[in-house]
Amino acid sequence: MADKEAGGSDTGPRETAPTSAYSSPARSLGDTGITPLSPSHVVNDADSNVSEQQTFLVVVAIDFGTTSSGYAYSFTKEPECIHVMRRWEGGDPGVSNQKTPTTILLTPERKFHSFGYAARDFYHDLDPNEAKQWLYLEKFKMKLHTTGDLTMDTDLTAANGKNVKALEIFAYALQYFKEQALKELSDQAGSDFENSDVRWVITVPAIWKQPAKQFMRQAAYQAGLASPENSEQLIIALEPEAASIYCRKLRLHQMIELSSKAAVNGYSSSDTVGAGFAQAKEHVRRNRQSRTFLVENVIGEIWSELEEGDKYVVVDSGGGTVDLTVHQIRLPEGHLKELYKATGGPYGSLGVDYEFEKLLCKIFGEDFIEQFKIKRPAAWVDLMIAFESRKRAAAPDRTNPLNITLPFSFIDYYKKFRGHSVEHALRKSNVDFVKWSSQGMLRMSPDAMNALFKPTIDSIIEHLRDLFQKPEVSTVKFLFLVGGFAEAPLLQQAVQAAFGDKCRIIVPQDVGLTILKGAVLFGLDPAVIKVRRSPLTYGVGVLNRYVEGKHPPEKLLVKDGTRWCTDVFDKFISADQSVALGELVKRSYTPAKPSQLVIIINIYSSEHDDVSFITDPGVKKCGTLRLDLTGTSGTAVPPRREIQTLMQFGDTEIKATAIDIATSKSVKVGIDFLNY
């Protein structure tokens, strides 16, 4: 192979090069004039990812969700069995779940106290005055999506209004899952399970940007799941990809088809979707005792209908975000190829909660709701739990009203605050769908409840419409609806109504666990997705020889008699370009001064692909590549050093390695999207 480095023996630089090292960059160094030495080209070096494979006894996937979280695992010796974590203590009426709420409680001293139902119940039982001292956090994952300038120091706000470091909270949560999983594995094996036996997989939305993915990795390092030196132990998986991998394995009795094309499972299409769901729920309930799911190693029946080149869309609708991914089948192994970059947005089921909150503000006044949340945080949590269980009872054909119990302290505090009763407020407000029932409940008509879903569902449908306009997506055969929000009949009906004539719409049965199981499968075989699309254009700023007439005069820089054009955008990869797994982008850089020991290269990104200069509109600095040349050159510094950098874009995270050509030693390289 022409591009192999010198010293291509088995002890060559290949094995020692860390695949992803995140070192902290030196902020102070200016951008030295780096000049690219070689024209760029993409090589597909087949042996680059054969580096020594570590062997793990078990793969544990953590689905760290906005509203609920869980883990599942599979022993590498029997990959066809996926075990979902044991049932947790606690649980809510009307919400059956193998996952636990993503809620965390810290003591007044800011030490970890509890997670999930345990955190919620403990917090709830505290005396209101004491509760103000404790730090309770829920639904905090959205912060990583909404923060434009995420850093290691980003804060989260607890229910009592106090701030805590996001990194700490994420690390606490992951550490909790790590301990739970290791404990369960040890109990099962009858001997202690070491962390080093486990390959961890953490799922994140595909639409997350690089900094958020790196943030998750950093939190996992802090929680002790893996370490920068042993980064291979942790894989970041993309949620819709995981769902897609699992959906390929589905057999017909494991899913519900929404369209009326055919009878599935013995009930004809004239039965409503509702009946199908009732039947499926019953099936799931009967199988609930078993936490082990067999993933048959055959390709699922749905798959047997797919031919080479067929396309399908996975719509992952969770608590916080909705993620859309388009995949195409490549036979014979059934590898997947991403056809269009992942899209989506913050249209999760949280949007429904937010609408409910707006409704309460409309009835009782925003000033009261704000005060109530601060003064009676535990009662507010209670109210939202009551709403959650009614939210799950909403259905397109429902005719009877939904009752939401108001906590006593809500009624009590409102009277103190306003001087009149809750009942009076409801009569006075002009919200005609919501009445007061004598048992102390808010009575919502089905229309009122459906109205709370509307903005979120409209956004999802709108987004799907845009996606279906794209030529790559026009001939989709299936649409898989997965994620927790996919359980909502209102969403199912809306998707069916809008797209039922374009493709077959399928909802896997245990739809809330789809991602978790797919993430385990991904951890067992990360190479299953062969081609991905880059979400952004990435490149660096370099100096090129100035060409009269081609380059704008304001970019001219004369240095030692040579005319240079500055700020040239040297493109690594374009937005929506397909990149195969293991494909490397090669670049060679030479330090401006031979004595220079650290090269810091700024990485820029843009949503457009026609970028010429780093100063073009829409180009943002998004990270740094840091090459550490100390200790690589012997005594004599060669007159012209060449550092070859290899970047991998086809994986779920961007990784880099580098080599000093003169000595063929590997160079320490860090690619950082958080601290730059």
Solvent accessible surface area in square Angstrom, and as a share of the most:
residue,aa,sasa,rsa
1,M,147,0.66
2,A,108,0.83
3,D,50,0.26
4,K,74,0.31
5,E,18,0.08
6,A,73,0.57
7,G,48,0.46
8,G,48,0.46
9,S,66,0.42
10,D,127,0.66
11,T,121,0.71
12,G,9,0.09
13,P,15,0.10
14,R,40,0.15
15,E,71,0.32
16,T,101,0.59
17,A,17,0.13
18,P,54,0.34
19,T,45,0.26
20,S,2,0.01
21,A,25,0.20
22,Y,29,0.11
23,S,45,0.29
24,S,86,0.55
25,P,16,0.10
26,A,32,0.25
27,R,180,0.66
28,S,105,0.67
29,L,77,0.38
30,G,54,0.52
31,D,75,0.39
32,T,34,0.20
33,G,22,0.21
34,I,3,0.01
35,T,26,0.15
36,P,38,0.24
37,L,52,0.26
38,S,37,0.24
39,P,115,0.73
40,S,55,0.35
41,H,81,0.36
42,V,65,0.37
43,V,16,0.09
44,N,83,0.43
45,D,3,0.02
46,A,81,0.63
47,D,57,0.29
48,S,23,0.15
49,N,75,0.39
50,V,104,0.60
51,S,30,0.19
52,E,132,0.59
53,Q,125,0.55
54,Q,84,0.37
55,T,129,0.75
56,F,19,0.08
57,L,89,0.44
58,V,0,0.00
59,V,2,0.01
60,V,0,0.00
61,A,0,0.00
62,I,0,0.00
63,D,7,0.04
64,F,1,0.00
65,G,10,0.10
66,T,9,0.05
67,T,46,0.27
68,S,22,0.14
69,S,0,0.00
70,G,0,0.00
71,Y,3,0.01
72,A,0,0.00
73,Y,0,0.00
74,S,0,0.00
75,F,40,0.17
76,T,57,0.33
77,K,178,0.75
78,E,73,0.33
79,P,49,0.31
80,E,64,0.29
81,C,23,0.14
82,I,0,0.00
83,H,21,0.10
84,V,0,0.00
85,M,0,0.00
86,R,91,0.33
87,R,124,0.45
88,W,33,0.11
89,E,121,0.54
90,G,49,0.47
91,G,37,0.36
92,D,24,0.13
93,P,111,0.70
94,G,63,0.61
95,V,17,0.10
96,S,78,0.50
97,N,34,0.17
98,Q,7,0.03
99,K,21,0.09
100,T,0,0.00
101,P,17,0.11
102,T,1,0.01
103,T,5,0.03
104,I,0,0.00
105,L,0,0.00
106,L,0,0.00
107,T,23,0.13
108,P,55,0.35
109,E,125,0.56
110,R,92,0.34
111,K,132,0.56
112,F,63,0.26
113,H,66,0.29
114,S,13,0.09
115,F,2,0.01
116,G,0,0.00
117,Y,15,0.06
118,A,40,0.31
119,A,0,0.00
120,R,22,0.08
121,D,66,0.34
122,F,81,0.34
123,Y,1,0.00
124,H,81,0.36
125,D,112,0.58
126,L,23,0.11
127,D,80,0.41
128,P,66,0.42
129,N,104,0.53
130,E,85,0.38
131,A,1,0.00
132,K,65,0.27
133,Q,92,0.41
134,W,26,0.09
135,L,1,0.01
136,Y,2,0.01
137,L,6,0.03
138,E,57,0.26
139,K,57,0.24
140,F,10,0.04
141,K,8,0.04
142,M,30,0.14
143,K,74,0.31
144,L,5,0.03
145,H,52,0.23
146,T,88,0.51
147,T,28,0.16
148,G,82,0.79
149,D,115,0.60
150,L,10,0.05
151,T,53,0.31
152,M,49,0.22
153,D,96,0.50
154,T,17,0.10
155,D,49,0.26
156,L,6,0.03
157,T,87,0.51
158,A,7,0.05
159,A,39,0.30
160,N,24,0.12
161,G,49,0.47
162,K,84,0.36
163,N,76,0.39
164,V,3,0.02
165,K,78,0.33
166,A,0,0.00
167,L,20,0.10
168,E,68,0.30
169,I,0,0.00
170,F,0,0.00
171,A,5,0.04
172,Y,46,0.18
173,A,0,0.00
174,L,0,0.00
175,Q,72,0.32
176,Y,29,0.11
177,F,0,0.00
178,K,36,0.15
179,E,90,0.41
180,Q,49,0.22
181,A,0,0.00
182,L,27,0.13
183,K,121,0.51
184,E,3,0.01
185,L,0,0.00
186,S,18,0.12
187,D,87,0.45
188,Q,92,0.41
189,A,53,0.41
190,G,70,0.67
191,S,71,0.46
192,D,122,0.63
193,F,25,0.10
194,E,102,0.46
195,N,34,0.18
196,S,79,0.51
197,D,36,0.19
198,V,0,0.00
199,R,31,0.11
200,W,0,0.00
201,V,0,0.00
202,I,0,0.00
203,T,0,0.00
204,V,0,0.00
205,P,1,0.01
206,A,13,0.10
207,I,26,0.13
208,W,10,0.03
209,K,120,0.51
210,Q,20,0.09
211,P,29,0.18
212,A,3,0.03
213,K,14,0.06
214,Q,5,0.02
215,F,0,0.00
216,M,0,0.00
217,R,5,0.02
218,Q,34,0.15
219,A,0,0.00
220,A,0,0.00
221,Y,23,0.09
222,Q,102,0.45
223,A,5,0.04
224,G,33,0.32
225,L,0,0.00
226,A,9,0.07
227,S,38,0.24
228,P,49,0.31
229,E,154,0.69
230,N,50,0.26
231,S,8,0.05
232,E,69,0.31
233,Q,8,0.04
234,L,2,0.01
235,I,22,0.11
236,I,0,0.00
237,A,1,0.01
238,L,15,0.08
239,E,14,0.06
240,P,0,0.00
241,E,3,0.01
242,A,1,0.01
243,A,0,0.00
244,S,0,0.00
245,I,4,0.02
246,Y,9,0.03
247,C,0,0.00
248,R,21,0.08
249,K,33,0.14
250,L,1,0.01
251,R,54,0.20
252,L,68,0.34
253,H,84,0.38
254,Q,43,0.19
255,M,5,0.02
256,I,5,0.02
257,E,18,0.08
258,L,10,0.05
259,S,8,0.05
260,S,82,0.53
261,K,129,0.54
262,A,58,0.45
263,A,63,0.49
264,V,19,0.11
265,N,88,0.45
266,G,80,0.76
267,Y,37,0.14
268,S,54,0.35
269,S,55,0.36
270,S,99,0.64
271,D,60,0.31
272,T,87,0.51
273,V,63,0.36
274,G,44,0.42
275,A,46,0.35
276,G,1,0.01
277,F,29,0.12
278,A,65,0.50
279,Q,90,0.40
280,A,9,0.07
281,K,110,0.47
282,E,70,0.31
283,H,55,0.25
284,V,28,0.16
285,R,137,0.50
286,R,153,0.56
287,N,77,0.40
288,R,58,0.21
289,Q,150,0.67
290,S,60,0.39
291,R,61,0.22
292,T,52,0.30
293,F,51,0.21
294,L,110,0.55
295,V,8,0.04
296,E,67,0.30
297,N,117,0.60
298,V,79,0.45
299,I,69,0.35
300,G,0,0.00
301,E,60,0.27
302,I,0,0.00
303,W,6,0.02
304,S,88,0.57
305,E,74,0.33
306,L,9,0.05
307,E,109,0.49
308,E,102,0.46
309,G,26,0.25
310,D,26,0.13
311,K,36,0.15
312,Y,0,0.00
313,V,0,0.00
314,V,0,0.00
315,V,0,0.00
316,D,5,0.02
317,S,0,0.00
318,G,18,0.17
319,G,10,0.10
320,G,2,0.02
321,T,14,0.08
322,V,1,0.00
323,D,1,0.01
324,L,2,0.01
325,T,2,0.01
326,V,1,0.01
327,H,0,0.00
328,Q,33,0.15
329,I,1,0.00
330,R,91,0.33
331,L,69,0.34
332,P,113,0.71
333,E,100,0.45
334,G,0,0.00
335,H,37,0.17
336,L,0,0.00
337,K,55,0.23
338,E,11,0.05
339,L,13,0.07
340,Y,22,0.08
341,K,50,0.21
342,A,21,0.17
343,T,28,0.16
344,G,18,0.18
345,G,4,0.04
346,P,72,0.46
347,Y,56,0.21
348,G,1,0.01
349,S,12,0.08
350,L,35,0.17
351,G,22,0.21
352,V,0,0.00
353,D,11,0.06
354,Y,129,0.49
355,E,30,0.13
356,F,0,0.00
357,E,35,0.16
358,K,97,0.41
359,L,25,0.12
360,L,0,0.00
361,C,24,0.14
362,K,135,0.57
363,I,11,0.06
364,F,3,0.01
365,G,19,0.18
366,E,116,0.52
367,D,78,0.40
368,F,0,0.00
369,I,0,0.00
370,E,79,0.35
371,Q,63,0.28
372,F,0,0.00
373,K,53,0.23
374,I,84,0.43
375,K,76,0.32
376,R,55,0.20
377,P,4,0.02
378,A,15,0.12
379,A,14,0.11
380,W,23,0.08
381,V,8,0.05
382,D,44,0.23
383,L,0,0.00
384,M,20,0.09
385,I,38,0.19
386,A,28,0.21
387,F,1,0.00
388,E,42,0.19
389,S,17,0.11
390,R,67,0.24
391,K,16,0.07
392,R,100,0.36
393,A,29,0.22
394,A,3,0.02
395,A,24,0.18
396,P,46,0.29
397,D,107,0.55
398,R,57,0.21
399,T,121,0.70
400,N,84,0.43
401,P,51,0.32
402,L,1,0.00
403,N,49,0.25
404,I,1,0.00
405,T,71,0.41
406,L,5,0.03
407,P,23,0.14
408,F,155,0.65
409,S,30,0.19
410,F,0,0.00
411,I,50,0.25
412,D,48,0.25
413,Y,25,0.10
414,Y,3,0.01
415,K,112,0.47
416,K,140,0.59
417,F,72,0.30
418,R,81,0.29
419,G,61,0.59
420,H,46,0.21
421,S,41,0.27
422,V,2,0.01
423,E,75,0.34
424,H,66,0.29
425,A,2,0.02
426,L,10,0.05
427,R,172,0.63
428,K,136,0.57
429,S,22,0.14
430,N,133,0.68
431,V,15,0.08
432,D,100,0.52
433,F,96,0.40
434,V,2,0.01
435,K,114,0.48
436,W,60,0.21
437,S,6,0.04
438,S,110,0.71
439,Q,131,0.58
440,G,15,0.15
441,M,50,0.22
442,L,0,0.00
443,R,100,0.37
444,M,1,0.00
445,S,32,0.21
446,P,18,0.11
447,D,89,0.46
448,A,6,0.05
449,M,0,0.00
450,N,41,0.21
451,A,51,0.40
452,L,11,0.05
453,F,5,0.02
454,K,120,0.51
455,P,60,0.38
456,T,9,0.05
457,I,13,0.07
458,D,64,0.33
459,S,34,0.22
460,I,0,0.00
461,I,17,0.09
462,E,101,0.45
463,H,40,0.18
464,L,0,0.00
465,R,113,0.41
466,D,73,0.38
467,L,5,0.03
468,F,14,0.06
469,Q,135,0.60
470,K,66,0.28
471,P,110,0.69
472,E,54,0.24
473,V,0,0.00
474,S,70,0.45
475,T,96,0.56
476,V,8,0.05
477,K,73,0.31
478,F,1,0.00
479,L,0,0.00
480,F,0,0.00
481,L,0,0.00
482,V,0,0.00
483,G,3,0.03
484,G,37,0.35
485,F,9,0.04
486,A,0,0.00
487,E,69,0.31
488,A,15,0.12
489,P,48,0.30
490,L,17,0.09
491,L,0,0.00
492,Q,4,0.02
493,Q,99,0.44
494,A,24,0.19
495,V,0,0.00
496,Q,41,0.18
497,A,88,0.68
498,A,20,0.15
499,F,2,0.01
500,G,12,0.11
501,D,123,0.64
502,K,109,0.46
503,C,6,0.04
504,R,54,0.20
505,I,0,0.00
506,I,0,0.00
507,V,0,0.00
508,P,0,0.00
509,Q,28,0.12
510,D,25,0.13
511,V,3,0.02
512,G,16,0.16
513,L,11,0.05
514,T,0,0.00
515,I,11,0.06
516,L,0,0.00
517,K,0,0.00
518,G,0,0.00
519,A,0,0.00
520,V,0,0.00
521,L,18,0.09
522,F,3,0.01
523,G,2,0.02
524,L,45,0.22
525,D,69,0.36
526,P,46,0.29
527,A,38,0.29
528,V,9,0.05
529,I,0,0.00
530,K,55,0.23
531,V,13,0.08
532,R,9,0.03
533,R,49,0.18
534,S,5,0.04
535,P,67,0.42
536,L,24,0.12
537,T,0,0.00
538,Y,7,0.03
539,G,0,0.00
540,V,0,0.00
541,G,10,0.09
542,V,6,0.04
543,L,18,0.09
544,N,52,0.27
545,R,159,0.58
546,Y,25,0.10
547,V,71,0.41
548,E,128,0.57
549,G,81,0.78
550,K,144,0.61
551,H,19,0.08
552,P,37,0.23
553,P,106,0.67
554,E,137,0.61
555,K,25,0.11
556,L,62,0.31
557,L,68,0.34
558,V,88,0.51
559,K,85,0.36
560,D,142,0.74
561,G,69,0.66
562,T,39,0.23
563,R,104,0.38
564,W,43,0.15
565,C,0,0.00
566,T,29,0.17
567,D,43,0.22
568,V,18,0.10
569,F,12,0.05
570,D,24,0.13
571,K,71,0.30
572,F,9,0.04
573,I,3,0.01
574,S,22,0.14
575,A,12,0.09
576,D,32,0.17
577,Q,66,0.29
578,S,44,0.28
579,V,3,0.02
580,A,24,0.19
581,L,34,0.17
582,G,2,0.02
583,E,33,0.15
584,L,11,0.05
585,V,4,0.03
586,K,6,0.03
587,R,2,0.01
588,S,2,0.01
589,Y,0,0.00
590,T,20,0.11
591,P,10,0.06
592,A,49,0.38
593,K,120,0.51
594,P,75,0.47
595,S,83,0.54
596,Q,21,0.09
597,L,88,0.44
598,V,26,0.15
599,I,0,0.00
600,I,12,0.06
601,I,1,0.00
602,N,23,0.12
603,I,4,0.02
604,Y,25,0.10
605,S,8,0.05
606,S,3,0.02
607,E,117,0.52
608,H,105,0.47
609,D,72,0.38
610,D,119,0.62
611,V,16,0.09
612,S,65,0.42
613,F,30,0.13
614,I,29,0.15
615,T,85,0.49
616,D,37,0.19
617,P,124,0.78
618,G,47,0.45
619,V,21,0.12
620,K,140,0.59
621,K,81,0.34
622,C,19,0.11
623,G,0,0.00
624,T,6,0.04
625,L,0,0.00
626,R,45,0.17
627,L,0,0.00
628,D,22,0.12
629,L,1,0.00
630,T,68,0.40
631,G,74,0.71
632,T,10,0.06
633,S,25,0.16
634,G,60,0.57
635,T,144,0.84
636,A,83,0.64
637,V,72,0.42
638,P,34,0.22
639,P,127,0.80
640,R,150,0.55
641,R,6,0.02
642,E,45,0.20
643,I,0,0.00
644,Q,28,0.12
645,T,0,0.00
646,L,8,0.04
647,M,1,0.00
648,Q,28,0.12
649,F,16,0.07
650,G,0,0.00
651,D,36,0.19
652,T,6,0.04
653,E,5,0.02
654,I,8,0.04
655,K,32,0.14
656,A,4,0.03
657,T,25,0.15
658,A,1,0.01
659,I,7,0.03
660,D,0,0.00
661,I,67,0.34
662,A,62,0.48
663,T,48,0.28
664,S,31,0.20
665,K,101,0.43
666,S,35,0.22
667,V,2,0.01
668,K,138,0.58
669,V,5,0.03
670,G,1,0.01
671,I,2,0.01
672,D,3,0.02
673,F,4,0.02
674,L,5,0.03
675,N,27,0.14
676,Y,96,0.37
